Amino acid sequence: MVVQAILVAFAVFVCVGGAELAGFTMINRPIVIGPLVGLLLGDLHAGVLIGAALEAVFMGVVNIGGASAAEPGIATAVGVAFSIMLGKGSEIALTLAIPIGILGLQIKNLLYIFFVGFFAPVFDKLAAKGEDGKITGLHFGLWTINWFLYSLVAFFGILVGSDAVKALLNSIPHFILNGLTICGNLLPAVGMAMLLKLLWNNKIAVFYFLGFVVVAYFKLPLVALAALGIILAIVIASNDYNISQLVKVGVSQNIQATNSEEEDFFDE
């Protein structure tokens, strides 16, 4: 159990902490951290499937500043780990992901406020003195300690919580578990709805309905649907590029014609 807890904590440290260090690399997304946890725990297939399912749930969740909802990285790592270790399938991960993600976000904010924020005046003093080397060292030192502490949440969650979660799941009646499974299966639809709310535009609405018709009536798999979407995107982008080039040529010709008329006018 200790080894599994260390591996999950390592995945959180690398993926979630690495994403914060390197920028918007997206390595903290469920579709990345899920397979990694599955690989470390010896069940890559389950990690890929659960990671993809949780990506659909958290696809519309983008945490920017104070506008935050949940932290998908630790939610996926712990959810996938519990699912694999307890052998309960993806429905358990989907059920646990939201509360774990909300808790993880609150702990993350607390570390930022009471640990990292405490050193803000130190950075100001070092900057005033022009001590770049110390600023760099303090930056990476704080990053290492901050995300080590954050990964301990996953470590103790797996180490202490697995038995408690297993006992809790065994005590829940089957009809309640079935209800939780149905609710968990609905969560990807909620994630897609959140994403559509951000991206919805009347000009692109036709593609949404096209995808719905293709899947509902032609029964195309998601891989084929994704390939069709890429083809459409390339065709539209190529068409837009050609139009922009024609517009540039037209503007250039209009300018040349105007200059020619002005020269003829002054020559006369």
KOLLOLUM-738707 format. One record per residue: x, y, z of N, C-alpha, C, O in turn; residue number from 1. Coordinates in steps of 0.1 Angstrom, whole numbers, plus 5000, padded with zeros to 4 digits. Example, Ala and Ser with C-alpha at 12.3 -4.5 7.8 and 13.67 -1.06 7.14 Angstrom:
# residues 2
    n.x    n.y    n.z   ca.x   ca.y   ca.z    c.x    c.y    c.z    o.x    o.y    o.z     k
   5132   4943   5078   5123   4955   5078   5132   4967   5078   5142   4967   5085     1
   5128   4978   5071   5137   4989   5071   5129   5000   5079   5134   5011   5080     2
END
This chain:
# residues 268
    n.x    n.y    n.z   ca.x   ca.y   ca.z    c.x    c.y    c.z    o.x    o.y    o.z     k
   5008   4988   5000   5000   5000   5000   5009   5013   5000   5005   5023   4994     1
   5020   5012   5007   5029   5024   5008   5035   5027   4994   5036   5038   4990     2
   5038   5016   4987   5044   5018   4974   5034   5025   4964   5038   5034   4957     3
   5022   5020   4965   5012   5026   4956   5009   5041   4960   5007   5049   4951     4
   5009   5044   4973   5007   5058   4977   5018   5067   4972   5016   5078   4968     5
   5031   5062   4973   5042   5069   4968   5041   5072   4953   5045   5083   4949     6
   5037   5062   4946   5036   5063   4931   5026   5073   4927   5028   5081   4918     7
   5014   5073   4934   5004   5083   4931   5008   5097   4935   5006   5106   4927     8
   5015   5098   4946   5020   5111   4950   5030   5116   4940   5031   5128   4937     9
   5039   5107   4935   5049   5111   4925   5042   5116   4912   5046   5126   4906    10
   5031   5109   4908   5024   5114   4896   5018   5128   4898   5018   5136   4889    11
   5013   5130   4910   5007   5143   4913   5018   5154   4913   5016   5165   4907    12
   5029   5151   4919   5040   5160   4919   5045   5164   4905   5048   5176   4902    13
   5047   5154   4897   5053   5156   4884   5043   5163   4875   5046   5173   4868    14
   5030   5158   4875   5020   5163   4865   5015   5177   4869   5015   5186   4862    15
   5009   5177   4882   5003   5190   4886   5014   5200   4889   5012   5212   4884    16
   5024   5197   4897   5035   5206   4899   5042   5210   4887   5046   5222   4885    17
   5045   5200   4878   5052   5203   4865   5044   5213   4856   5050   5221   4850    18
   5031   5211   4856   5022   5220   4848   5023   5235   4853   5023   5244   4846    19
   5024   5236   4867   5025   5250   4872   5039   5256   4870   5040   5268   4869    20
   5049   5247   4869   5062   5252   4867   5065   5256   4852   5071   5267   4849    21
   5060   5248   4843   5064   5249   4829   5053   5257   4821   5055   5260   4809    22
   5042   5261   4827   5032   5268   4820   5021   5259   4815   5019   5248   4821    23
   5013   5263   4805   5001   5256   4801   5005   5244   4792   5003   5244   4780    24
   5012   5234   4798   5016   5222   4791   5005   5212   4791   5006   5202   4783    25
   4994   5213   4799   4983   5204   4800   4987   5190   4805   4979   5181   4803    26
   4998   5189   4811   5002   5176   4817   4994   5173   4830   4995   5162   4835    27
   4987   5183   4835   4979   5180   4847   4965   5176   4843   4956   5175   4852    28
   4962   5175   4830   4948   5171   4826   4946   5156   4829   4955   5148   4829    29
   4933   5152   4831   4930   5138   4834   4935   5129   4823   4939   5117   4826    30
   4934   5133   4810   4938   5124   4799   4953   5121   4799   4957   5112   4793    31
   4961   5129   4807   4975   5126   4808   4978   5119   4821   4985   5109   4821    32
   4973   5124   4832   4977   5119   4845   4970   5105   4848   4975   5097   4855    33
   4958   5103   4841   4952   5090   4843   4960   5079   4838   4962   5069   4845    34
   4964   5079   4825   4973   5068   4820   4986   5067   4828   4991   5055   4830    35
   4991   5078   4832   5004   5077   4840   5002   5069   4853   5010   5061   4856    36
   4991   5073   4860   4988   5065   4873   4985   5051   4870   4990   5042   4877    37
   4978   5048   4859   4975   5035   4855   4987   5027   4852   4989   5015   4856    38
   4997   5033   4845   5009   5027   4842   5017   5024   4854   5023   5013   4856    39
   5018   5033   4864   5026   5031   4876   5019   5020   4885   5027   5014   4892    40
   5006   5019   4884   5000   5009   4893   4997   4996   4885   4991   4987   4891    41
   5002   4995   4873   5002   4982   4866   4989   4979   4858   4986   4968   4855    42
   4981   4990   4856   4968   4988   4848   4967   5000   4839   4958   5009   4841    43
   4975   5000   4828   4974   5011   4819   4961   5012   4812   4956   5024   4810    44
   4955   5001   4809   4942   5001   4802   4931   5009   4810   4924   5017   4805    45
   4930   5005   4823   4921   5012   4832   4924   5027   4833   4915   5036   4833    46
   4937   5030   4834   4941   5044   4835   4937   5052   4823   4933   5064   4824    47
   4939   5046   4811   4935   5054   4799   4920   5056   4798   4915   5067   4795    48
   4912   5045   4801   4897   5047   4801   4892   5056   4811   4884   5065   4808    49
   4897   5055   4823   4892   5064   4834   4897   5079   4831   4889   5088   4834    50
   4909   5080   4827   4914   5093   4824   4906   5100   4813   4904   5112   4814    51
   4902   5093   4803   4894   5098   4792   4880   5102   4797   4875   5113   4793    52
   4875   5094   4806   4861   5097   4811   4862   5109   4820   4853   5118   4819    53
   4872   5111   4828   4873   5122   4837   4877   5135   4829   4874   5146   4833    54
   4884   5133   4818   4887   5145   4809   4874   5151   4804   4872   5163   4803    55
   4864   5142   4801   4851   5147   4796   4844   5154   4807   4837   5164   4805    56
   4846   5150   4820   4840   5156   4831   4846   5170   4833   4839   5180   4835    57
   4859   5171   4833   4866   5183   4837   4870   5191   4824   4877   5201   4826    58
   4865   5188   4813   4869   5195   4800   4865   5210   4801   4872   5218   4796    59
   4854   5213   4807   4849   5226   4808   4854   5234   4820   4851   5245   4822    60
   4863   5227   4828   4868   5233   4841   4882   5239   4837   4891   5232   4835    61
   4883   5252   4837   4896   5259   4835   4897   5269   4847   4890   5279   4848    62
   4907   5266   4856   4909   5274   4868   4918   5286   4865   4930   5284   4862    63
   4913   5298   4865   4921   5310   4863   4919   5319   4874   4908   5325   4876    64
   4929   5322   4882   4929   5331   4894   4918   5326   4903   4918   5314   4908    65
   4909   5335   4907   4899   5332   4917   4887   5325   4911   4879   5319   4918    66
   4886   5324   4898   4875   5317   4891   4879   5302   4890   4883   5298   4879    67
   4878   5295   4901   4882   5281   4901   4871   5273   4906   4862   5277   4914    68
   4871   5260   4902   4860   5251   4906   4865   5239   4912   4861   5235   4923    69
   4875   5232   4906   4881   5220   4911   4894   5218   4905   4897   5223   4894    70
   4903   5210   4911   4916   5207   4906   4916   5193   4900   4915   5183   4907    71
   4916   5192   4887   4914   5179   4880   4926   5169   4882   4924   5157   4881    72
   4938   5174   4884   4949   5166   4885   4949   5156   4897   4950   5144   4895    73
   4947   5161   4909   4947   5152   4920   4934   5144   4921   4934   5133   4926    74
   4923   5150   4915   4911   5142   4915   4912   5130   4906   4908   5119   4910    75
   4919   5131   4895   4921   5120   4886   4931   5110   4892   4929   5098   4891    76
   4942   5115   4898   4952   5106   4903   4946   5097   4914   4948   5085   4914    77
   4939   5103   4924   4933   5096   4935   4922   5087   4930   4920   5076   4934    78
   4913   5093   4921   4902   5085   4916   4906   5072   4908   4901   5062   4910    79
   4916   5074   4899   4921   5063   4892   4928   5052   4901   4926   5040   4899    80
   4935   5057   4911   4942   5048   4920   4932   5040   4928   4933   5028   4929    81
   4922   5046   4934   4911   5039   4941   4904   5029   4932   4901   5018   4936    82
   4901   5033   4920   4894   5024   4911   4902   5012   4908   4897   5001   4907    83
   4915   5013   4905   4924   5002   4902   4926   4993   4914   4925   4981   4914    84
   4929   5000   4926   4932   4992   4938   4920   4984   4943   4921   4973   4949    85
   4908   4990   4942   4896   4984   4947   4889   4975   4937   4880   4967   4940    86
   4893   4977   4924   4887   4969   4914   4873   4971   4911   4865   4962   4908    87
   4869   4984   4913   4854   4987   4912   4850   4994   4899   4838   4995   4896    88
   4860   4997   4890   4856   5002   4877   4856   5017   4877   4858   5024   4887    89
   4853   5023   4865   4854   5037   4863   4843   5045   4871   4844   5057   4874    90
   4831   5038   4874   4821   5045   4881   4825   5051   4894   4820   5061   4899    91
   4834   5043   4901   4838   5048   4914   4847   5061   4913   4846   5070   4920    92
   4856   5060   4902   4864   5072   4900   4856   5084   4896   4859   5095   4901    93
   4846   5082   4888   4837   5093   4884   4829   5099   4897   4827   5111   4897    94
   4825   5090   4906   4818   5095   4918   4827   5102   4927   4823   5112   4933    95
   4840   5098   4929   4849   5104   4938   4856   5116   4933   4861   5124   4941    96
   4856   5118   4920   4865   5128   4914   4861   5142   4918   4869   5150   4921    97
   4848   5146   4918   4843   5159   4920   4847   5163   4935   4853   5174   4936    98
   4843   5156   4945   4847   5160   4959   4862   5161   4961   4867   5170   4968    99
   4869   5151   4955   4884   5151   4957   4890   5164   4950   4899   5170   4955   100
   4885   5167   4938   4889   5178   4931   4887   5191   4938   4895   5200   4938   101
   4875   5193   4944   4872   5205   4952   4881   5206   4964   4886   5217   4967   102
   4883   5195   4971   4891   5195   4983   4906   5198   4979   4912   5206   4986   103
   4910   5192   4968   4924   5195   4963   4926   5209   4960   4937   5215   4963   104
   4916   5216   4954   4917   5230   4950   4918   5238   4963   4926   5248   4963   105
   4911   5235   4973   4911   5243   4985   4925   5242   4992   4930   5252   4997   106
   4930   5230   4992   4944   5228   4998   4954   5235   4990   4963   5241   4996   107
   4953   5235   4977   4962   5242   4968   4962   5257   4971   4972   5263   4971   108
   4950   5263   4972   4949   5277   4975   4955   5280   4989   4961   5291   4990   109
   4952   5272   4999   4958   5274   5012   4973   5274   5012   4979   5283   5018   110
   4979   5265   5004   4994   5265   5003   4999   5278   4996   5009   5283   5000   111
   4992   5282   4986   4996   5295   4979   4995   5307   4989   5004   5315   4989   112
   4984   5307   4997   4982   5319   5005   4991   5319   5017   4998   5329   5020   113
   4992   5308   5025   4999   5308   5037   5013   5303   5037   5021   5305   5046   114
   5017   5297   5025   5031   5293   5024   5039   5301   5014   5048   5308   5017   115
   5034   5300   5001   5041   5307   4991   5040   5322   4992   5049   5330   4991   116
   5027   5327   4996   5025   5341   4998   5033   5347   5009   5036   5359   5008   117
   5037   5339   5019   5045   5344   5030   5059   5350   5025   5065   5358   5031   118
   5064   5344   5014   5077   5348   5009   5077   5359   4998   5087   5363   4993   119
   5065   5365   4996   5064   5376   4986   5073   5388   4990   5080   5393   4981   120
   5073   5392   5002   5082   5403   5006   5096   5400   5004   5105   5409   5001   121
   5100   5387   5006   5114   5383   5004   5118   5385   4990   5129   5390   4987   122
   5109   5381   4980   5112   5384   4966   5114   5398   4963   5123   5402   4955   123
   5106   5407   4969   5107   5421   4967   5120   5427   4972   5127   5435   4965   124
   5125   5422   4983   5138   5426   4989   5149   5422   4980   5159   5429   4977   125
   5148   5409   4976   5159   5404   4967   5159   5411   4954   5170   5414   4948   126
   5148   5414   4948   5147   5422   4936   5153   5436   4937   5160   5441   4928   127
   5150   5442   4948   5155   5456   4951   5171   5455   4951   5177   5465   4948   128
   5176   5445   4956   5191   5443   4957   5197   5438   4944   5209   5438   4943   129
   5189   5434   4935   5194   5428   4923   5200   5414   4924   5209   5411   4916   130
   5196   5407   4933   5202   5393   4936   5194   5383   4928   5185   5376   4933   131
   5197   5382   4915   5189   5373   4906   5191   5358   4910   5181   5351   4909   132
   5203   5355   4913   5205   5341   4917   5197   5336   4929   5192   5325   4928   133
   5196   5344   4939   5188   5340   4951   5173   5340   4947   5166   5331   4953   134
   5169   5349   4938   5155   5348   4934   5152   5335   4927   5142   5329   4930   135
   5161   5331   4918   5159   5319   4911   5159   5307   4921   5151   5298   4919   136
   5169   5307   4930   5169   5296   4940   5157   5295   4948   5152   5284   4951   137
   5152   5307   4953   5140   5307   4961   5128   5302   4954   5119   5295   4959   138
   5127   5306   4941   5116   5303   4933   5115   5287   4931   5105   5282   4934   139
   5126   5281   4928   5126   5266   4926   5125   5259   4939   5119   5248   4940   140
   5130   5265   4950   5129   5259   4963   5115   5259   4968   5110   5249   4973   141
   5108   5270   4966   5094   5271   4970   5085   5262   4961   5076   5255   4966   142
   5088   5261   4948   5081   5252   4940   5082   5238   4945   5072   5230   4945   143
   5094   5233   4948   5096   5220   4952   5089   5217   4965   5082   5206   4966   144
   5090   5225   4975   5084   5223   4988   5069   5223   4987   5062   5215   4993   145
   5064   5233   4979   5049   5235   4978   5043   5223   4972   5033   5218   4977   146
   5048   5218   4961   5042   5207   4954   5045   5193   4961   5038   5184   4959   147
   5056   5193   4969   5058   5181   4977   5047   5180   4988   5042   5169   4990   148
   5044   5192   4994   5034   5192   5004   5020   5188   4998   5012   5181   5004   149
   5018   5193   4986   5005   5191   4979   5004   5176   4976   4993   5170   4977   150
   5015   5170   4971   5014   5156   4968   5012   5147   4980   5008   5135   4979   151
   5016   5152   4992   5013   5144   5004   4998   5142   5006   4994   5132   5013   152
   4990   5151   5001   4975   5149   5002   4971   5136   4995   4964   5128   5000   153
   4977   5134   4983   4974   5121   4976   4980   5109   4983   4974   5099   4983   154
   4992   5111   4988   4999   5100   4995   4991   5095   5007   4988   5083   5008   155
   4987   5104   5016   4979   5100   5028   4965   5096   5024   4959   5088   5031   156
   4960   5102   5013   4947   5098   5009   4946   5083   5005   4937   5076   5008   157
   4957   5079   4997   4958   5065   4993   4961   5056   5005   4956   5045   5006   158
   4971   5060   5013   4976   5052   5024   4966   5050   5034   4964   5038   5039   159
   4959   5060   5038   4949   5059   5049   4935   5057   5044   4927   5050   5051   160
   4932   5063   5033   4918   5063   5029   4913   5051   5021   4901   5049   5020   161
   4922   5042   5016   4918   5031   5008   4909   5021   5016   4899   5017   5011   162
   4914   5018   5028   4906   5009   5036   4892   5015   5040   4882   5008   5040   163
   4893   5028   5043   4880   5034   5047   4871   5035   5035   4859   5033   5036   164
   4876   5038   5023   4868   5039   5011   4862   5025   5008   4851   5024   5004   165
   4870   5015   5009   4866   5001   5006   4855   4997   5015   4845   4991   5011   166
   4857   5000   5029   4846   4996   5038   4833   5004   5036   4822   4999   5037   167
   4835   5017   5032   4823   5025   5029   4816   5020   5017   4803   5019   5017   168
   4823   5016   5006   4817   5011   4994   4810   4998   4997   4799   4995   4991   169
   4816   4989   5005   4810   4976   5008   4797   4978   5017   4788   4969   5016   170
   4796   4989   5024   4784   4991   5033   4773   4997   5025   4762   4998   5030   171
   4775   5003   5013   4765   5010   5006   4756   5000   4999   4761   4991   4992   172
   4743   5001   5000   4734   4992   4993   4736   4993   4978   4740   5003   4973   173
   4732   4982   4971   4735   4981   4957   4727   4991   4949   4731   4997   4939   174
   4714   4994   4953   4706   5003   4946   4712   5017   4947   4710   5025   4937   175
   4718   5021   4958   4725   5034   4959   4737   5034   4950   4740   5044   4943   176
   4745   5023   4949   4756   5023   4941   4752   5024   4926   4759   5030   4918   177
   4741   5017   4923   4736   5018   4909   4732   5033   4905   4735   5038   4894   178
   4726   5040   4915   4723   5054   4913   4735   5062   4911   4735   5071   4903   179
   4745   5060   4920   4758   5067   4918   4764   5064   4905   4770   5073   4899   180
   4763   5052   4900   4769   5049   4887   4762   5056   4876   4769   5062   4867   181
   4749   5057   4877   4742   5065   4867   4745   5080   4867   4747   5086   4857   182
   4746   5085   4879   4750   5099   4881   4764   5101   4875   4767   5111   4869   183
   4773   5092   4878   4787   5093   4873   4787   5093   4858   4795   5100   4852   184
   4779   5085   4852   4778   5084   4837   4773   5097   4831   4775   5100   4820   185
   4765   5104   4839   4759   5117   4834   4770   5129   4835   4768   5139   4828   186
   4780   5127   4843   4790   5138   4845   4797   5142   4833   4799   5154   4831   187
   4801   5132   4824   4807   5137   4811   4798   5146   4803   4803   5156   4797   188
   4785   5144   4803   4775   5153   4796   4776   5167   4803   4775   5177   4795   189
   4777   5167   4816   4778   5180   4823   4791   5187   4818   4791   5199   4816   190
   4802   5180   4818   4814   5186   4814   4814   5191   4799   4818   5202   4797   191
   4808   5184   4790   4806   5189   4777   4797   5201   4776   4799   5210   4768   192
   4786   5201   4784   4777   5212   4785   4785   5225   4789   4782   5236   4784   193
   4793   5223   4799   4801   5235   4804   4811   5240   4793   4812   5252   4792   194
   4817   5231   4786   4825   5235   4775   4818   5242   4764   4822   5252   4759   195
   4806   5237   4760   4798   5243   4750   4793   5257   4754   4792   5266   4746   196
   4790   5258   4767   4786   5271   4772   4797   5282   4770   4794   5294   4767   197
   4810   5278   4771   4821   5287   4769   4823   5290   4754   4827   5301   4750   198
   4821   5280   4745   4825   5281   4731   4813   5283   4722   4815   5286   4710   199
   4800   5283   4727   4789   5283   4718   4788   5296   4710   4790   5307   4715   200
   4786   5294   4697   4785   5305   4688   4775   5300   4677   4776   5289   4672   201
   4766   5309   4673   4756   5306   4663   4763   5301   4649   4757   5294   4642   202
   4775   5307   4647   4781   5303   4634   4787   5289   4634   4788   5283   4623   203
   4790   5284   4646   4795   5270   4646   4785   5260   4652   4788   5248   4653   204
   4773   5265   4654   4763   5256   4660   4759   5245   4650   4756   5233   4654   205
   4761   5247   4637   4757   5237   4627   4766   5225   4628   4762   5214   4626   206
   4779   5227   4633   4788   5216   4634   4784   5207   4646   4786   5195   4646   207
   4779   5213   4656   4774   5205   4668   4763   5196   4664   4763   5184   4667   208
   4753   5201   4656   4742   5193   4652   4746   5183   4641   4740   5172   4641   209
   4756   5186   4633   4761   5177   4624   4768   5165   4631   4765   5153   4628   210
   4775   5168   4641   4781   5157   4649   4771   5148   4656   4772   5136   4657   211
   4761   5155   4661   4750   5147   4668   4743   5138   4658   4741   5126   4661   212
   4740   5143   4646   4733   5134   4636   4742   5123   4632   4737   5111   4630   213
   4755   5126   4630   4764   5115   4625   4765   5104   4635   4766   5092   4632   214
   4766   5108   4648   4768   5098   4659   4755   5090   4661   4755   5078   4662   215
   4744   5098   4661   4731   5091   4665   4725   5082   4654   4719   5072   4657   216
   4727   5086   4641   4721   5079   4630   4730   5070   4622   4726   5060   4617   217
   4743   5075   4621   4753   5067   4614   4762   5058   4622   4769   5050   4617   218
   4760   5060   4636   4767   5051   4645   4783   5052   4643   4789   5041   4645   219
   4788   5063   4640   4803   5064   4638   4810   5064   4652   4805   5070   4661   220
   4821   5057   4653   4828   5057   4665   4835   5071   4667   4836   5079   4658   221
   4839   5073   4680   4845   5086   4683   4858   5089   4675   4860   5101   4672   222
   4866   5079   4672   4878   5081   4665   4875   5086   4651   4881   5095   4646   223
   4865   5079   4644   4861   5084   4631   4855   5098   4631   4858   5106   4622   224
   4848   5101   4642   4842   5114   4643   4853   5125   4645   4852   5136   4639   225
   4863   5121   4653   4874   5131   4654   4882   5133   4641   4886   5144   4638   226
   4884   5122   4634   4891   5123   4621   4882   5132   4611   4888   5140   4604   227
   4869   5130   4611   4860   5139   4603   4861   5153   4607   4861   5162   4599   228
   4862   5156   4620   4863   5169   4625   4876   5176   4621   4877   5188   4617   229
   4887   5168   4621   4900   5173   4616   4900   5177   4602   4905   5187   4598   230
   4894   5168   4594   4893   5171   4579   4885   5183   4577   4889   5192   4568   231
   4873   5185   4584   4865   5197   4582   4873   5210   4586   4872   5220   4580   232
   4881   5209   4597   4888   5220   4602   4899   5224   4591   4901   5236   4589   233
   4906   5214   4585   4916   5217   4575   4909   5224   4563   4915   5233   4557   234
   4898   5218   4559   4891   5224   4547   4887   5238   4549   4889   5247   4541   235
   4881   5241   4561   4876   5254   4564   4888   5264   4566   4888   5275   4561   236
   4899   5259   4572   4911   5268   4574   4917   5271   4560   4921   5282   4558   237
   4918   5261   4551   4923   5263   4538   4915   5273   4530   4920   5282   4523   238
   4901   5272   4531   4892   5281   4524   4894   5295   4530   4894   5305   4522   239
   4895   5297   4543   4897   5310   4549   4910   5316   4544   4910   5328   4542   240
   4920   5308   4543   4933   5313   4539   4932   5318   4525   4938   5329   4521   241
   4926   5310   4516   4925   5314   4502   4917   5327   4501   4920   5336   4493   242
   4906   5329   4509   4898   5341   4508   4906   5353   4513   4906   5364   4507   243
   4914   5351   4523   4923   5362   4528   4933   5366   4518   4936   5378   4517   244
   4938   5356   4511   4948   5360   4500   4941   5367   4489   4947   5377   4483   245
   4929   5363   4485   4922   5370   4475   4919   5385   4479   4919   5394   4471   246
   4915   5386   4491   4912   5400   4497   4925   5408   4496   4924   5420   4492   247
   4936   5403   4500   4949   5410   4499   4952   5414   4485   4956   5426   4483   248
   4950   5405   4475   4953   5408   4461   4944   5419   4456   4948   5428   4449   249
   4931   5418   4460   4921   5428   4456   4924   5442   4462   4923   5452   4455   250
   4928   5442   4474   4932   5455   4480   4944   5461   4474   4945   5473   4471   251
   4954   5452   4471   4966   5457   4464   4963   5462   4450   4968   5473   4446   252
   4954   5455   4443   4951   5460   4429   4943   5473   4430   4945   5482   4422   253
   4934   5475   4440   4927   5487   4442   4936   5499   4445   4935   5510   4439   254
   4947   5496   4453   4956   5507   4456   4964   5511   4444   4967   5523   4441   255
   4968   5500   4436   4976   5503   4424   4968   5511   4414   4972   5520   4407   256
   4955   5507   4413   4946   5514   4403   4944   5529   4408   4944   5538   4400   257
   4943   5531   4421   4941   5545   4426   4953   5553   4424   4952   5564   4419   258
   4965   5547   4426   4977   5555   4424   4979   5558   4409   4983   5569   4405   259
   4975   5549   4400   4976   5551   4386   4967   5562   4381   4971   5571   4373   260
   4955   5563   4387   4945   5573   4383   4950   5587   4388   4949   5597   4381   261
   4957   5587   4400   4962   5600   4405   4974   5604   4397   4975   5616   4394   262
   4982   5595   4392   4993   5599   4384   4988   5605   4370   4994   5615   4365   263
   4978   5598   4365   4973   5603   4352   4966   5616   4354   4967   5625   4345   264
   4960   5619   4365   4954   5632   4367   4964   5643   4368   4962   5653   4362   265
   4975   5640   4376   4985   5651   4377   4993   5653   4364   4998   5664   4362   266
   4995   5642   4356   5002   5643   4344   4994   5652   4334   5000   5659   4327   267
   4981   5651   4335   4973   5660   4326   4974   5675   4330   4968   5683   4324   268
END
